Amino acid sequence: MVILSILLLAAALPFSSVFYFSSIVINRVAILVLLLSSLLAFNTLLLEPLGVGVGIYGGVCLVSVISQAFDCFILASGSLLLVLATGILPMKSLYYWSSTREEITHDPLSKLIPLILLLSTLGMSCLVTSSDLVTVYLSIELQSLPLYILACLYRDSEPATSAALKYFLIGALSSCLFLLGSSLLYALSGLTSLEGVYLVSSLGVGYSGFLIPVLFIGLAVLIKLPAAPFHYWAPDVYDGVPTLVTSWLAIMPKIALLAFLLLYQGLSQIGGIVVTEQSVWGFILLGSALLSLVLGALLGVAQYRIKRMVAYSTISHLGFLLLALGLVTPQGLEAYLFYLFQYVVTSSNLFFVLLVYSNQVLETWGDSTVFLEQPKPEKDPSEESYWLEGLSVMRTPTTKPLLISSEYNRISCFHSNPVLALSFAICLFSMAGIPPLIGFFGKLLVLTTALDSGYYFLVFIAILVSVITTGFYLRVIRVLFFDSIHFEISRSTEMILRRAVLSESDPKPLHSMVIATLSLIIILFLAYPYPSLNSLHLIALSFYFW
Amino acid sequence: MPPQKVKTDYEPIDTDPHFTRVVRYFRNSDYLVWATTTAFGPAFYYLLEKGGRVPSPNLGFGLKLSACVGAVGGFLFAYQRSSMRFWGWTENLQEYDRDLREMRQRIKEGKPLYGVSRMSEYAQMSSSWMSRYAALRFSAFPIFNFVNHNNHGVDTSRYYKDLENDDENEEKF
């Protein structure tokens, strides 16, 4: 479905000048495509026949309950995140130097963005069903290459270009490690099928050397995630790229890569055959979880830019996910799946709110004659882009770096739309793990499972880290609702802010609907948790016992 | 490589049915699903149009494009449902009887069960590897079986069972 639609849309693109359609049309059709694809994946989610997994395409793909569930989830999440790009305004944020509305609407590159995202989603969808080293590698590249293109959309902004280059180079390093591991595995076994490699390695009596390639592949995935201690690229990249792309980077590749890590568990147990009773890979996962928890929380506290803070928060969440994954028990898997689900729901909602705030200022900028007459910024393009990023943080003339959201939120966000500010606060509370929101149950499941498995030290650290991360979430909430302006703002900035307050730039009905739905899921999960928990329980059991 | 045996609730008819066979075995409910999904495409697009508050310059084109996508999606849905009945994953009594009738008829007429192919045995086998259970991944890549191969993963002896009795019954009738 996805590949057919990509071809259909690609064939339709050259006729845009004939039929006079804009990027919005392509974007909306792309949402429909992903939604239908998600339903197609859901339609085959049958427990009994898929229990042991069905090999297809000559054995290069393995379809199982868990892979179909992940496929369905990835496509549905992609569809939801594409809603972020509906309407002209987020597109304008990508092309803020375009001088006229006409130019923005008919920019040929903007029409390609939904197609690029569809290609990336196709790679993710393939990754979760791949059972061969070649298809795994191709899927990882297919999901990454479109994202490299998207990351470098701000070609005239130095930080944005730097972030895109960094993302590309890190991706290349990860691919190199993956290829090295794959080649070594092939050299040792003569096979590329993951199941075949597993069988061959299981037959070995002594140290077979399989551990090293398996670790290389695992590390390559950890770098891409980004889990600590390989996380240093993430804050720079998340901060530098457009918010629309950040939302995609922070959510979509993570689901696919985490799904692959889960499916990779079988192969990674190879390390445990000879070296110790527990697999070496398990220790690496738990070590990475510990570092992610600690570094994500400690470094996140020091951040004053919203998107950098979100990046460190993501790393901290990855710590919880890896902790659940490293337990290698059905309960751990259940906790892992639930944590991933709540992370996607909460993060999506957070980015929706951030983009809506971003649009408020964008609308003001878009209507401003000053903006339209202004050429491309020359002196400090980064500052310009940060403004257009909405809730990002701008460097101010004062010596002390401050949150732009402080004055901006008080003036425009809270007073102009208190309900939206409340949704923002709910997201942050959920991420902090405050009961009775969905984030609390995610953390609770992971920690109780880890306690049952005897990882007392890790649980202690995770609780400590939760308290620290709560601190930096609460700091944003304090800024959002209580802070007053405490630094001087320039005349032009003040004008923009006042216009933002005065403009009737409420979120679009569709965005409001999505934000409201996600916020209700976050709040009301407690009221009816059984469908989601029971489904995840069945999926976890099917993975271990079928 | 023999076809994988999958534990199913119903008797499998064919694990890699030919494209035309799958389409011929569509039930009315499949056509209904196809029509509903086709209509869902433009309806969903219109909802996004109204909800987006940003009118697209050419609404008609968007609706047509979404109807195309809806039609493709609807066909894949219907095909997937029909395929799952062939595999025995969902209720298939109606199709089972029809298949039995048709195959016995072919035997009586002296035709090969699954048609004739000009491809080599190896090519037929390779094509069956690629298309068997491929409807499971329709969300990403739709791959259909257009080859009349003989690797269908089912026991064909049932088509020959009681065939003589059937002939006698028909003669009596």
Interface residues (C-beta under 8 A of the other chain):
Chain A: M1 V2 I3 L4 S5 L8 L9 A12 F19 Y20 F21 S22 I24 V25 R28 V29 I31 L32 V33 L35 L36 S37 S38 L39 L40 A41 N43 T44 L46 E48 P49 G51 V52 V54 G55 I56 Y57 G58 G59 C61 V63 Q68 D71 C72 L75 V83 T86 G87 I88 L89 T105 L122 S125 C126 T129 K508 P509 L510 M513
Chain B: Q4 V6 K7 T8 D9 T37 G41 F44 Y45 L48 E49 K50 G51 G52 R53 V54 S56 P57 N58 F61 G62 L65 S66 C68 V69 G70 V72 G73 L76 F77 Q80 R81 M84 W87 W89 T90 S126 W129 M130 R132 Y133 A134 A135 L136 R137 F138 S139 A140 F141 P142 I143
